[in-house]
């Protein structure tokens, strides 16, 4: 049997200092810090009646559908406003700035238009 010697690095290691939150911090390299913190894990148990779960699912689906309907209504109102503005010749500042930049790039300052 061959015996292999493994060198041991005896460089002293600085122990991470705990913070009040229980977290410790360690420098990994000149760009990186490592945070180690305790995580409390809790477990819970609950009993659910199947009829309750069916009703819960139905309520969630109804609520989702109401929210989607409200968002669709708001979107339709915005689309209507955009169409009305375009119909009377209102222009987009961003589109006009991009158009001006494309037509004469040396005059374009590059500053954002707000």
Residue pairs with C-beta under 8 A, 6 or more apart in sequence:
16 24
16 25
16 26
16 36
17 24
17 25
18 24
19 25
21 37
22 37
22 38
23 35
23 36
23 37
23 38
24 35
24 36
24 37
25 33
25 34
25 35
25 36
26 33
26 34
26 36
27 33
27 34
28 34
93 113
94 113
97 108
97 113
100 107
100 108
101 108
